[in-house]
């Protein structure tokens, strides 16, 4: 005889209970049983609840077993560490300042002044005071007039200061027969500032300095390296080698001392004024320390987000700490430099024009990052990564991001009877959403604009929006020198519509040509560019051309006498061949041109009695 089974693939409590009832009703002894009015109903509740909880627990556990589906940070961190991925901790904001002391007129002044590491400075940011400090001892020499200008050990007058409180954690090494676990109980630790010293004994002053494993080029049994990983509880675990994996470990009885900065992360960015917390004492007299800010504080960041870990860990694992593909470069840069919000990397054969033997890197920095810090990041990428890890004979070249502006004009049908908003208020709401859409989804390299996605989002804003359409133009900006011959080619990220006998495909904003307000447009039914006055009269019949298939617009010998907008560039707008999407390549980033974008509503009443025939 066939055996009845409980059939259910649903995790819903009610459905599980219903399946249990169906199973029992199919048994002869329960054929006429009233389950709703019996005590057995309570038993079924317990069974269904237990099944429901067990199923959910199994589902959650299974999800946490894979990097792609895990939701808990501890699970994602564990998976990433199994791939050998180094997760970025919170990082301290830093700034560059110039420090000097004026002792002019002071008798018996010393030839040299010293400021020990740890000298503190405060800065107020959004009403909160943050403490910054030096991390190395700096010196200044008398210039002969009593002015002392402090310099780093490399001779630079730009002194780096870092936000945070310096903390120390000490461990005593136990027996080798036991696994040594060194936990630093601080979630605010900046692991990049960790300094690890190993003393011979508890009371000894002789020590060995251990260096981060991430900076190691060659490792043997005697290498002194350490690594710090995020623990499941959010704290940090210090690890050493075992004489095989990544060098030697401290011996039993030795003392491990870890100093690091506990910082506030991104909250300490954008500090502009730094005040010393104390004066300098010379011959028993206190003198004021003069501070001039060279670059505002930047580089502070919170712990690496779980989505960033999920995306970059597999890429870093595939690269095996070597820079071969563009994704290898991208993972290394975005993982190690919090000042970079996104990076784009491409090879010389993908460049325009082709340039073999090079890898091109474009960096999109966090807003507010100074030019000095940007250059320091580029130098660090070359020194610490591309020079050591990239393929031989490949040189690195940095390229600034190229902004491509989109002119988005939304026309939507609006029924005021379905909402409390006025027509003007709804236009404002739609336009504000378009701006937020660009800032949220299209702010990085490789972000693709798809017209259908934005149109769907606009339709969903309010039930009073019945439908909408979007007109799109792609705009680039031509740098101009007035009263000079300008010859240049702009490369758009998309093909351009072919010539038409009614509509212009390429058009600039207004400038002054020979004292007359004018624009450049393509000649109808032609790719030739001409200069027109505002009445449509041709002033110059050939000032270049555009190539629809290549998406390029070339200007030859263009000499405006004035740019009416007051900018040092002219906006060049083109109608894309496919206005359904725009895909930026290489170093292009899509940006909305607010001034040339709009949201326009047309009233469309759905209530027949309110419709008016026009």
Secondary structure, 3 states (H helix, E strand, C coil): CCCCCCCCCCCCHHHHHHHHHHHHHCCHHHCCCCCCCCCHHHHHHHHHHHHHHHHHHHHHHHHHCCCCCCCCHHHHHHHHHHCCCCCCCCECCEEEEEEEEECCCCCCCCCEEEECCCCEEEEEECCEEEEEECCCCEEEEECCCCEEEEECCCCCCCEEEEECEEEEEEEECCCCCCCCCEEECCCCEEEEEEEEEEECCCCCCCEEEEEEHHHCCCCCCCCCEEEEEECCCCCEEEEECCCCCCCCCCCCCCEEEEEEEECCHHHHCCCCCCEECCCEEECCEEECCEEEEEEEEECCECCCCHHHHHHHHHHHHHHCCCECCHHHHHHHHHHHCCCEEEEEEEEHHHCCCCCCCEEEEEEEECCCCCHHHHHHHHHHHHHHHHHHHECCCCEEEECCCEEEEEEEEEEEEECHHHCCCCHHHHHHHHHHHHHHHHHHHCCCCCCCEEHHHHHHHHHCCCCCEEEEEEEEEEEEEEECCCCCCEEEEEECCCCECCCCCCCCCEEECCEEECCEEEEEEECCCCCEEEEEECCCCEEECCCEEEECCCCEEEEEEECCCECCCCCCEEEEEECECCCCEECCCCCEEEEECHHHCEEEEEECCCCHHHCCCC
